[in-house]
Amino acid sequence: MAHERMPPPGYVECFEPDTHVVRGRRVVRQPRSAPLTPERVRACEARDWLATRAPS
């Protein structure tokens, strides 16, 4: 799914990846609000992402 040009709405938010932000000359890690557990991955993968995609 994420190999498309743009992920469908909510896809990135569902997985909430750890991010790194550059502030000045420092890289700051912004961790997830909750761990990415196997249950959370299954819940994200179970969603119907095609239904949330904007019409082309």
C-alpha distance matrix in Angstrom:
0.0 3.8 5.4 6.1 9.4 9.0 6.8 8.3 11.6 12.1 8.9 10.8 13.9 12.9 12.5 15.3 15.2 18.7 19.7 22.7 24.6 27.5 30.6 33.5 33.7 32.1 28.5 28.0 25.4 23.9 23.0 20.9 23.0 22.5 21.5 18.0 19.4 18.0 18.6 16.6 13.5 14.1 14.7 11.4 9.5 12.1 11.4 10.7 8.0 9.0 12.5 12.1 10.9 14.1 15.8 15.8
3.8 0.0 3.8 5.3 7.6 7.1 5.2 8.2 11.1 11.5 8.1 8.7 12.3 12.1 11.1 13.2 12.6 15.9 16.4 19.2 21.1 23.8 27.0 29.8 30.0 28.4 24.9 24.5 22.2 20.9 20.3 18.7 21.2 21.1 20.1 16.9 18.9 18.2 19.2 16.7 13.8 15.4 15.8 12.2 11.3 14.4 13.4 13.4 10.2 11.7 14.8 13.5 12.1 14.8 16.9 16.7
5.4 3.8 0.0 3.8 6.5 7.8 7.7 10.8 14.1 15.0 11.8 12.2 15.9 15.9 14.7 16.6 15.5 18.4 18.5 20.8 22.7 25.0 28.4 30.8 30.8 29.6 26.2 26.3 24.2 23.4 23.0 21.8 24.5 24.4 23.2 19.9 21.8 20.9 22.2 20.0 16.8 18.2 19.1 15.7 14.2 17.2 16.5 16.0 12.9 13.5 16.9 16.0 14.0 16.3 17.8 16.8
6.1 5.3 3.8 0.0 3.8 5.5 6.3 8.9 12.5 14.3 11.7 12.7 16.2 16.6 16.1 17.9 17.3 20.4 20.2 22.5 23.8 26.1 29.3 31.7 32.0 31.1 27.8 27.9 26.0 24.9 24.9 23.5 25.9 26.1 25.4 22.2 24.2 23.3 24.1 21.8 18.8 20.0 20.2 16.7 15.4 17.9 16.5 15.3 11.9 11.6 15.0 14.0 11.4 13.1 14.3 13.0
9.4 7.6 6.5 3.8 0.0 3.8 6.8 9.6 12.5 14.8 12.8 13.1 16.5 17.7 17.4 18.4 17.7 20.4 19.6 21.4 22.3 24.2 27.2 29.4 30.0 29.4 26.4 26.7 25.3 24.3 24.8 23.8 26.2 27.0 26.6 23.7 26.2 25.7 26.6 23.8 21.2 22.7 22.7 19.0 18.3 20.8 19.0 17.8 14.1 13.9 16.8 15.1 12.1 12.9 14.3 12.5
9.0 7.1 7.8 5.5 3.8 0.0 3.8 6.4 8.9 11.2 9.7 10.1 13.2 14.7 14.9 15.6 15.6 18.5 17.7 19.9 20.6 22.9 25.7 28.2 29.1 28.2 25.2 25.1 23.6 22.1 22.6 21.2 23.4 24.3 24.3 21.7 24.2 24.1 24.5 21.5 19.4 21.0 20.4 16.6 16.6 18.9 16.7 15.7 11.9 12.3 14.6 12.4 9.7 10.6 12.8 12.0
6.8 5.2 7.7 6.3 6.8 3.8 0.0 3.8 6.5 8.1 6.1 7.2 10.3 11.2 11.6 12.9 13.4 16.7 16.6 19.4 20.5 23.3 26.0 28.9 29.7 28.4 25.2 24.5 22.5 20.7 20.6 18.8 20.7 21.3 21.3 18.5 20.9 20.7 20.9 17.9 15.8 17.3 16.6 12.8 13.0 15.3 13.1 12.5 8.8 10.0 12.3 10.0 8.3 10.4 13.1 13.3
8.3 8.2 10.8 8.9 9.6 6.4 3.8 0.0 3.8 6.3 5.7 8.3 10.2 10.8 12.3 13.8 15.2 18.7 18.9 21.9 22.8 25.7 28.2 31.2 32.3 30.9 27.8 26.7 24.7 22.4 22.1 19.8 21.1 21.7 22.1 19.4 21.5 21.2 20.7 17.8 16.1 17.1 15.7 12.2 12.6 14.0 11.1 10.1 6.4 7.5 9.0 6.3 5.0 7.5 10.7 11.8
11.6 11.1 14.1 12.5 12.5 8.9 6.5 3.8 0.0 3.8 5.7 7.7 8.3 9.5 11.9 12.7 14.8 18.1 18.2 21.2 21.8 24.8 26.9 30.0 31.5 30.0 27.0 25.6 23.7 21.0 20.8 18.4 19.2 20.1 21.1 19.0 21.2 21.5 20.6 17.3 16.5 17.7 15.6 12.3 13.8 14.8 11.6 11.2 8.1 9.8 10.0 6.3 6.6 8.1 11.9 13.7
12.1 11.5 15.0 14.3 14.8 11.2 8.1 6.3 3.8 0.0 3.8 5.7 5.1 5.9 8.8 9.6 12.3 15.6 16.3 19.6 20.6 23.9 25.9 29.3 30.7 28.7 25.6 23.8 21.5 18.6 18.0 15.2 15.7 16.5 17.6 15.6 17.8 18.4 17.4 13.9 13.6 15.0 12.6 9.5 11.8 13.0 10.0 10.9 8.5 11.4 11.4 8.1 9.6 11.7 15.3 17.3
8.9 8.1 11.8 11.7 12.8 9.7 6.1 5.7 5.7 3.8 0.0 3.8 5.5 5.2 6.7 8.5 10.4 14.0 15.0 18.5 20.0 23.3 25.7 29.1 30.0 28.0 24.6 23.1 20.5 18.0 17.2 14.5 15.8 16.1 16.4 13.8 16.0 16.1 15.7 12.5 11.2 12.8 11.4 7.7 9.3 11.4 9.1 10.2 7.5 10.6 11.8 9.3 10.0 12.8 16.1 17.5
10.8 8.7 12.2 12.7 13.1 10.1 7.2 8.3 7.7 5.7 3.8 0.0 3.8 5.4 5.4 5.8 7.1 10.6 11.3 14.7 16.2 19.6 22.0 25.4 26.3 24.2 20.8 19.3 16.8 14.4 13.9 11.7 13.5 14.3 14.6 12.4 15.3 16.2 16.3 12.8 11.7 14.3 13.2 9.6 11.6 14.2 12.5 14.0 11.2 14.2 15.5 12.7 13.1 15.3 18.8 19.8
13.9 12.3 15.9 16.2 16.5 13.2 10.3 10.2 8.3 5.1 5.5 3.8 0.0 3.8 5.5 4.8 7.9 10.9 11.8 15.3 16.6 20.2 22.1 25.7 26.8 24.5 21.3 19.2 16.7 13.7 12.9 10.2 11.0 12.1 13.3 11.8 14.7 16.1 15.6 11.8 11.9 14.4 12.5 9.6 12.6 14.5 12.6 14.5 12.4 15.7 16.2 13.1 14.3 16.4 20.1 21.7
12.9 12.1 15.9 16.6 17.7 14.7 11.2 10.8 9.5 5.9 5.2 5.4 3.8 0.0 3.8 5.5 8.7 12.0 13.9 17.6 19.4 23.1 25.2 28.8 29.6 27.1 23.7 21.5 18.6 15.7 14.0 10.7 11.4 11.2 11.9 9.8 12.0 13.0 12.1 8.4 8.6 10.7 8.7 5.9 9.2 11.1 9.6 12.2 10.9 14.6 15.0 12.7 14.5 17.2 20.7 22.5
12.5 11.1 14.7 16.1 17.4 14.9 11.6 12.3 11.9 8.8 6.7 5.4 5.5 3.8 0.0 3.8 5.7 9.2 11.6 15.3 17.7 21.3 23.7 27.2 27.7 25.0 21.4 19.4 16.2 13.8 11.9 8.9 10.7 10.1 9.8 7.2 9.9 11.0 11.3 7.8 7.0 10.2 9.5 6.8 9.3 12.1 11.6 14.3 12.8 16.4 17.6 15.4 16.7 19.5 22.8 24.1
15.3 13.2 16.6 17.9 18.4 15.6 12.9 13.8 12.7 9.6 8.5 5.8 4.8 5.5 3.8 0.0 3.8 6.6 8.6 12.3 14.4 18.1 20.2 23.9 24.5 21.8 18.4 16.1 13.1 10.3 8.8 6.0 8.0 8.8 9.3 8.1 11.5 13.6 13.9 10.3 10.4 13.7 12.8 10.3 13.1 15.7 14.8 17.4 15.5 19.0 20.0 17.3 18.4 20.7 24.2 25.5
15.2 12.6 15.5 17.3 17.7 15.6 13.4 15.2 14.8 12.3 10.4 7.1 7.9 8.7 5.7 3.8 0.0 3.8 6.1 9.7 12.4 16.0 18.6 22.0 22.2 19.5 15.8 14.1 10.9 9.1 7.7 6.5 9.7 10.4 9.8 8.4 12.1 14.0 15.3 12.1 11.4 15.0 15.0 12.4 14.4 17.6 17.2 19.5 17.4 20.6 22.1 19.6 20.1 22.4 25.8 26.5
18.7 15.9 18.4 20.4 20.4 18.5 16.7 18.7 18.1 15.6 14.0 10.6 10.9 12.0 9.2 6.6 3.8 0.0 3.8 7.0 10.1 13.5 16.0 19.4 19.3 16.3 12.7 10.7 7.3 6.0 4.8 5.5 9.2 10.4 9.8 9.7 13.4 15.9 17.5 14.5 14.2 18.0 18.0 15.8 17.9 21.1 20.8 23.2 21.1 24.4 25.8 23.2 23.6 25.7 29.2 29.7
19.7 16.4 18.5 20.2 19.6 17.7 16.6 18.9 18.2 16.3 15.0 11.3 11.8 13.9 11.6 8.6 6.1 3.8 0.0 3.7 6.5 10.0 12.6 16.0 16.1 13.5 9.9 8.4 5.9 5.2 6.6 8.2 11.5 13.4 13.4 13.3 17.1 19.5 21.0 17.8 17.3 21.1 20.9 18.3 20.4 23.6 22.8 24.9 22.3 25.3 26.8 23.8 23.8 25.4 28.9 29.2
22.7 19.2 20.8 22.5 21.4 19.9 19.4 21.9 21.2 19.6 18.5 14.7 15.3 17.6 15.3 12.3 9.7 7.0 3.7 0.0 3.8 6.7 9.5 12.7 12.5 9.8 6.2 5.5 4.5 5.9 8.5 11.1 14.1 16.3 16.3 16.6 20.2 22.7 24.4 21.4 20.9 24.6 24.6 22.0 24.0 27.2 26.5 28.4 25.7 28.5 30.1 27.1 26.8 28.1 31.5 31.5
24.6 21.1 22.7 23.8 22.3 20.6 20.5 22.8 21.8 20.6 20.0 16.2 16.6 19.4 17.7 14.4 12.4 10.1 6.5 3.8 0.0 3.8 6.2 9.6 10.3 8.2 5.6 5.2 6.5 7.3 10.8 13.4 15.8 18.6 19.2 19.6 23.4 25.9 27.3 24.1 23.8 27.5 27.1 24.4 26.5 29.6 28.4 30.2 27.3 29.9 31.2 27.9 27.5 28.4 31.7 31.7
27.5 23.8 25.0 26.1 24.2 22.9 23.3 25.7 24.8 23.9 23.3 19.6 20.2 23.1 21.3 18.1 16.0 13.5 10.0 6.7 3.8 0.0 3.8 6.2 6.7 5.7 4.5 6.2 8.9 10.6 14.1 17.0 19.4 22.2 22.6 23.2 26.8 29.4 30.9 27.8 27.3 31.0 30.8 28.0 30.0 33.1 32.0 33.5 30.5 32.9 34.4 31.1 30.4 31.0 34.1 33.8
30.6 27.0 28.4 29.3 27.2 25.7 26.0 28.2 26.9 25.9 25.7 22.0 22.1 25.2 23.7 20.2 18.6 16.0 12.6 9.5 6.2 3.8 0.0 3.8 5.9 5.3 6.2 7.0 10.5 11.8 15.6 18.5 20.3 23.4 24.3 25.3 29.0 31.8 33.1 29.9 29.9 33.5 33.0 30.4 32.6 35.6 34.3 36.0 33.0 35.5 36.6 33.2 32.7 33.0 36.3 36.1
33.5 29.8 30.8 31.7 29.4 28.2 28.9 31.2 30.0 29.3 29.1 25.4 25.7 28.8 27.2 23.9 22.0 19.4 16.0 12.7 9.6 6.2 3.8 0.0 3.8 5.6 8.1 10.0 13.6 15.4 19.1 22.1 24.0 27.0 27.8 28.8 32.5 35.2 36.7 33.5 33.3 37.0 36.6 33.9 36.0 39.1 37.8 39.3 36.2 38.5 39.8 36.3 35.6 35.8 38.9 38.5
33.7 30.0 30.8 32.0 30.0 29.1 29.7 32.3 31.5 30.7 30.0 26.3 26.8 29.6 27.7 24.5 22.2 19.3 16.1 12.5 10.3 6.7 5.9 3.8 0.0 3.8 6.9 9.7 13.3 15.9 19.2 22.5 24.7 27.5 27.8 28.7 32.2 34.9 36.7 33.7 33.3 37.1 37.0 34.4 36.3 39.6 38.6 40.2 37.2 39.5 41.0 37.8 37.0 37.4 40.5 39.9
32.1 28.4 29.6 31.1 29.4 28.2 28.4 30.9 30.0 28.7 28.0 24.2 24.5 27.1 25.0 21.8 19.5 16.3 13.5 9.8 8.2 5.7 5.3 5.6 3.8 0.0 3.8 6.2 9.8 12.6 15.8 19.3 21.4 24.0 24.3 25.4 28.9 31.7 33.5 30.6 30.4 34.2 34.2 31.8 33.8 37.0 36.2 38.1 35.3 37.9 39.4 36.2 35.7 36.4 39.7 39.4
28.5 24.9 26.2 27.8 26.4 25.2 25.2 27.8 27.0 25.6 24.6 20.8 21.3 23.7 21.4 18.4 15.8 12.7 9.9 6.2 5.6 4.5 6.2 8.1 6.9 3.8 0.0 3.8 6.6 9.7 12.7 16.1 18.6 21.0 21.0 21.9 25.4 28.0 29.9 27.1 26.8 30.6 30.6 28.2 30.1 33.4 32.7 34.7 31.9 34.6 36.2 33.0 32.6 33.6 36.9 36.7
28.0 24.5 26.3 27.9 26.7 25.1 24.5 26.7 25.6 23.8 23.1 19.3 19.2 21.5 19.4 16.1 14.1 10.7 8.4 5.5 5.2 6.2 7.0 10.0 9.7 6.2 3.8 0.0 3.8 6.4 9.6 13.1 15.2 17.8 18.2 19.5 23.0 26.0 27.5 24.7 24.8 28.6 28.4 26.2 28.5 31.6 30.8 33.0 30.5 33.4 34.7 31.6 31.6 32.7 36.2 36.3
25.4 22.2 24.2 26.0 25.3 23.6 22.5 24.7 23.7 21.5 20.5 16.8 16.7 18.6 16.2 13.1 10.9 7.3 5.9 4.5 6.5 8.9 10.5 13.6 13.3 9.8 6.6 3.8 0.0 3.8 6.1 9.7 12.2 14.4 14.5 15.8 19.2 22.2 23.8 21.1 21.2 25.0 25.0 22.9 25.2 28.3 27.8 30.2 27.9 31.0 32.3 29.3 29.6 31.1 34.6 35.0
23.9 20.9 23.4 24.9 24.3 22.1 20.7 22.4 21.0 18.6 18.0 14.4 13.7 15.7 13.8 10.3 9.1 6.0 5.2 5.9 7.3 10.6 11.8 15.4 15.9 12.6 9.7 6.4 3.8 0.0 3.8 6.8 9.0 11.7 12.5 13.9 17.5 20.6 21.7 18.7 19.2 22.9 22.4 20.4 23.1 25.8 25.1 27.6 25.5 28.7 29.7 26.6 27.1 28.7 32.3 33.0
23.0 20.3 23.0 24.9 24.8 22.6 20.6 22.1 20.8 18.0 17.2 13.9 12.9 14.0 11.9 8.8 7.7 4.8 6.6 8.5 10.8 14.1 15.6 19.1 19.2 15.8 12.7 9.6 6.1 3.8 0.0 3.8 6.5 8.3 8.8 10.5 13.9 17.2 18.3 15.6 16.3 20.0 19.7 18.1 20.8 23.5 23.2 26.0 24.3 27.7 28.7 25.9 26.8 28.8 32.4 33.3
20.9 18.7 21.8 23.5 23.8 21.2 18.8 19.8 18.4 15.2 14.5 11.7 10.2 10.7 8.9 6.0 6.5 5.5 8.2 11.1 13.4 17.0 18.5 22.1 22.5 19.3 16.1 13.1 9.7 6.8 3.8 0.0 3.8 5.3 6.4 7.8 11.2 14.5 15.1 12.1 13.3 16.8 16.1 14.8 17.7 20.1 19.8 22.8 21.3 24.9 25.7 23.0 24.3 26.5 30.1 31.4
23.0 21.2 24.5 25.9 26.2 23.4 20.7 21.1 19.2 15.7 15.8 13.5 11.0 11.4 10.7 8.0 9.7 9.2 11.5 14.1 15.8 19.4 20.3 24.0 24.7 21.4 18.6 15.2 12.2 9.0 6.5 3.8 0.0 3.8 7.0 9.2 12.0 15.5 15.3 12.4 14.5 17.6 16.3 15.5 18.8 20.6 20.1 23.3 22.2 25.9 26.1 23.4 25.2 27.3 31.0 32.6
22.5 21.1 24.4 26.1 27.0 24.3 21.3 21.7 20.1 16.5 16.1 14.3 12.1 11.2 10.1 8.8 10.4 10.4 13.4 16.3 18.6 22.2 23.4 27.0 27.5 24.0 21.0 17.8 14.4 11.7 8.3 5.3 3.8 0.0 3.8 6.5 8.6 12.2 12.0 9.6 12.0 14.9 14.0 13.9 17.0 18.7 18.9 22.3 21.8 25.5 25.9 23.6 25.6 28.1 31.7 33.4
21.5 20.1 23.2 25.4 26.6 24.3 21.3 22.1 21.1 17.6 16.4 14.6 13.3 11.9 9.8 9.3 9.8 9.8 13.4 16.3 19.2 22.6 24.3 27.8 27.8 24.3 21.0 18.2 14.5 12.5 8.8 6.4 7.0 3.8 0.0 3.8 5.7 9.4 10.3 8.5 10.3 13.4 13.4 13.4 15.9 18.0 18.8 22.3 21.8 25.5 26.3 24.4 26.2 29.0 32.4 33.9
18.0 16.9 19.9 22.2 23.7 21.7 18.5 19.4 19.0 15.6 13.8 12.4 11.8 9.8 7.2 8.1 8.4 9.7 13.3 16.6 19.6 23.2 25.3 28.8 28.7 25.4 21.9 19.5 15.8 13.9 10.5 7.8 9.2 6.5 3.8 0.0 3.8 6.8 8.1 6.0 6.7 10.1 10.7 10.3 12.5 14.9 15.9 19.3 18.7 22.4 23.5 21.9 23.5 26.5 29.8 31.1
19.4 18.9 21.8 24.2 26.2 24.2 20.9 21.5 21.2 17.8 16.0 15.3 14.7 12.0 9.9 11.5 12.1 13.4 17.1 20.2 23.4 26.8 29.0 32.5 32.2 28.9 25.4 23.0 19.2 17.5 13.9 11.2 12.0 8.6 5.7 3.8 0.0 3.8 5.3 5.1 6.3 8.7 9.9 10.8 12.4 14.2 16.0 19.6 19.7 23.3 24.4 23.3 25.1 28.4 31.5 33.0
18.0 18.2 20.9 23.3 25.7 24.1 20.7 21.2 21.5 18.4 16.1 16.2 16.1 13.0 11.0 13.6 14.0 15.9 19.5 22.7 25.9 29.4 31.8 35.2 34.9 31.7 28.0 26.0 22.2 20.6 17.2 14.5 15.5 12.2 9.4 6.8 3.8 0.0 3.8 5.4 5.1 6.2 8.6 9.9 10.4 12.1 14.7 18.1 18.6 22.0 23.2 22.7 24.5 28.0 30.8 32.2
18.6 19.2 22.2 24.1 26.6 24.5 20.9 20.7 20.6 17.4 15.7 16.3 15.6 12.1 11.3 13.9 15.3 17.5 21.0 24.4 27.3 30.9 33.1 36.7 36.7 33.5 29.9 27.5 23.8 21.7 18.3 15.1 15.3 12.0 10.3 8.1 5.3 3.8 0.0 3.8 5.4 5.1 6.2 8.7 9.8 10.4 12.8 16.5 17.5 21.0 21.7 21.2 23.5 27.0 29.8 31.6
16.6 16.7 20.0 21.8 23.8 21.5 17.9 17.8 17.3 13.9 12.5 12.8 11.8 8.4 7.8 10.3 12.1 14.5 17.8 21.4 24.1 27.8 29.9 33.5 33.7 30.6 27.1 24.7 21.1 18.7 15.6 12.1 12.4 9.6 8.5 6.0 5.1 5.4 3.8 0.0 3.8 5.4 5.0 6.2 8.6 9.8 11.2 14.9 15.3 19.0 19.7 18.6 20.9 24.2 27.2 29.1
13.5 13.8 16.8 18.8 21.2 19.4 15.8 16.1 16.5 13.6 11.2 11.7 11.9 8.6 7.0 10.4 11.4 14.2 17.3 20.9 23.8 27.3 29.9 33.3 33.3 30.4 26.8 24.8 21.2 19.2 16.3 13.3 14.5 12.0 10.3 6.7 6.3 5.1 5.4 3.8 0.0 3.8 5.4 5.1 6.1 8.5 10.3 13.6 13.7 17.2 18.5 17.7 19.4 22.9 25.7 27.2
14.1 15.4 18.2 20.0 22.7 21.0 17.3 17.1 17.7 15.0 12.8 14.3 14.4 10.7 10.2 13.7 15.0 18.0 21.1 24.6 27.5 31.0 33.5 37.0 37.1 34.2 30.6 28.6 25.0 22.9 20.0 16.8 17.6 14.9 13.4 10.1 8.7 6.2 5.1 5.4 3.8 0.0 3.8 5.5 5.0 6.0 8.9 12.1 13.2 16.4 17.5 17.5 19.5 23.2 25.6 27.3
14.7 15.8 19.1 20.2 22.7 20.4 16.6 15.7 15.6 12.6 11.4 13.2 12.5 8.7 9.5 12.8 15.0 18.0 20.9 24.6 27.1 30.8 33.0 36.6 37.0 34.2 30.6 28.4 25.0 22.4 19.7 16.1 16.3 14.0 13.4 10.7 9.9 8.6 6.2 5.0 5.4 3.8 0.0 3.8 5.5 5.1 6.7 10.5 11.7 15.2 15.6 15.2 17.8 21.3 23.9 26.1
11.4 12.2 15.7 16.7 19.0 16.6 12.8 12.2 12.3 9.5 7.7 9.6 9.6 5.9 6.8 10.3 12.4 15.8 18.3 22.0 24.4 28.0 30.4 33.9 34.4 31.8 28.2 26.2 22.9 20.4 18.1 14.8 15.5 13.9 13.4 10.3 10.8 9.9 8.7 6.2 5.1 5.5 3.8 0.0 3.8 5.5 5.6 9.0 9.1 12.8 13.6 12.8 14.9 18.3 21.2 23.0
9.5 11.3 14.2 15.4 18.3 16.6 13.0 12.6 13.8 11.8 9.3 11.6 12.6 9.2 9.3 13.1 14.4 17.9 20.4 24.0 26.5 30.0 32.6 36.0 36.3 33.8 30.1 28.5 25.2 23.1 20.8 17.7 18.8 17.0 15.9 12.5 12.4 10.4 9.8 8.6 6.1 5.0 5.5 3.8 0.0 3.8 5.5 8.1 8.5 11.6 13.2 13.2 14.8 18.5 20.9 22.4
12.1 14.4 17.2 17.9 20.8 18.9 15.3 14.0 14.8 13.0 11.4 14.2 14.5 11.1 12.1 15.7 17.6 21.1 23.6 27.2 29.6 33.1 35.6 39.1 39.6 37.0 33.4 31.6 28.3 25.8 23.5 20.1 20.6 18.7 18.0 14.9 14.2 12.1 10.4 9.8 8.5 6.0 5.1 5.5 3.8 0.0 3.8 6.5 8.6 11.4 12.1 12.8 15.1 18.8 20.9 22.9
11.4 13.4 16.5 16.5 19.0 16.7 13.1 11.1 11.6 10.0 9.1 12.5 12.6 9.6 11.6 14.8 17.2 20.8 22.8 26.5 28.4 32.0 34.3 37.8 38.6 36.2 32.7 30.8 27.8 25.1 23.2 19.8 20.1 18.9 18.8 15.9 16.0 14.7 12.8 11.2 10.3 8.9 6.7 5.6 5.5 3.8 0.0 3.8 5.7 8.8 8.9 9.2 11.8 15.4 17.7 20.0
10.7 13.4 16.0 15.3 17.8 15.7 12.5 10.1 11.2 10.9 10.2 14.0 14.5 12.2 14.3 17.4 19.5 23.2 24.9 28.4 30.2 33.5 36.0 39.3 40.2 38.1 34.7 33.0 30.2 27.6 26.0 22.8 23.3 22.3 22.3 19.3 19.6 18.1 16.5 14.9 13.6 12.1 10.5 9.0 8.1 6.5 3.8 0.0 3.8 5.5 5.6 7.1 9.4 12.9 14.6 17.0
8.0 10.2 12.9 11.9 14.1 11.9 8.8 6.4 8.1 8.5 7.5 11.2 12.4 10.9 12.8 15.5 17.4 21.1 22.3 25.7 27.3 30.5 33.0 36.2 37.2 35.3 31.9 30.5 27.9 25.5 24.3 21.3 22.2 21.8 21.8 18.7 19.7 18.6 17.5 15.3 13.7 13.2 11.7 9.1 8.5 8.6 5.7 3.8 0.0 3.8 5.4 5.3 6.5 10.3 12.5 14.4
9.0 11.7 13.5 11.6 13.9 12.3 10.0 7.5 9.8 11.4 10.6 14.2 15.7 14.6 16.4 19.0 20.6 24.4 25.3 28.5 29.9 32.9 35.5 38.5 39.5 37.9 34.6 33.4 31.0 28.7 27.7 24.9 25.9 25.5 25.5 22.4 23.3 22.0 21.0 19.0 17.2 16.4 15.2 12.8 11.6 11.4 8.8 5.5 3.8 0.0 3.8 5.4 5.3 8.7 9.8 11.7
12.5 14.8 16.9 15.0 16.8 14.6 12.3 9.0 10.0 11.4 11.8 15.5 16.2 15.0 17.6 20.0 22.1 25.8 26.8 30.1 31.2 34.4 36.6 39.8 41.0 39.4 36.2 34.7 32.3 29.7 28.7 25.7 26.1 25.9 26.3 23.5 24.4 23.2 21.7 19.7 18.5 17.5 15.6 13.6 13.2 12.1 8.9 5.6 5.4 3.8 0.0 3.8 5.6 8.3 9.6 12.4
12.1 13.5 16.0 14.0 15.1 12.4 10.0 6.3 6.3 8.1 9.3 12.7 13.1 12.7 15.4 17.3 19.6 23.2 23.8 27.1 27.9 31.1 33.2 36.3 37.8 36.2 33.0 31.6 29.3 26.6 25.9 23.0 23.4 23.6 24.4 21.9 23.3 22.7 21.2 18.6 17.7 17.5 15.2 12.8 13.2 12.8 9.2 7.1 5.3 5.4 3.8 0.0 3.8 6.5 9.1 12.0
10.9 12.1 14.0 11.4 12.1 9.7 8.3 5.0 6.6 9.6 10.0 13.1 14.3 14.5 16.7 18.4 20.1 23.6 23.8 26.8 27.5 30.4 32.7 35.6 37.0 35.7 32.6 31.6 29.6 27.1 26.8 24.3 25.2 25.6 26.2 23.5 25.1 24.5 23.5 20.9 19.4 19.5 17.8 14.9 14.8 15.1 11.8 9.4 6.5 5.3 5.6 3.8 0.0 3.8 6.4 8.6
14.1 14.8 16.3 13.1 12.9 10.6 10.4 7.5 8.1 11.7 12.8 15.3 16.4 17.2 19.5 20.7 22.4 25.7 25.4 28.1 28.4 31.0 33.0 35.8 37.4 36.4 33.6 32.7 31.1 28.7 28.8 26.5 27.3 28.1 29.0 26.5 28.4 28.0 27.0 24.2 22.9 23.2 21.3 18.3 18.5 18.8 15.4 12.9 10.3 8.7 8.3 6.5 3.8 0.0 3.8 6.4
15.8 16.9 17.8 14.3 14.3 12.8 13.1 10.7 11.9 15.3 16.1 18.8 20.1 20.7 22.8 24.2 25.8 29.2 28.9 31.5 31.7 34.1 36.3 38.9 40.5 39.7 36.9 36.2 34.6 32.3 32.4 30.1 31.0 31.7 32.4 29.8 31.5 30.8 29.8 27.2 25.7 25.6 23.9 21.2 20.9 20.9 17.7 14.6 12.5 9.8 9.6 9.1 6.4 3.8 0.0 3.8
15.8 16.7 16.8 13.0 12.5 12.0 13.3 11.8 13.7 17.3 17.5 19.8 21.7 22.5 24.1 25.5 26.5 29.7 29.2 31.5 31.7 33.8 36.1 38.5 39.9 39.4 36.7 36.3 35.0 33.0 33.3 31.4 32.6 33.4 33.9 31.1 33.0 32.2 31.6 29.1 27.2 27.3 26.1 23.0 22.4 22.9 20.0 17.0 14.4 11.7 12.4 12.0 8.6 6.4 3.8 0.0
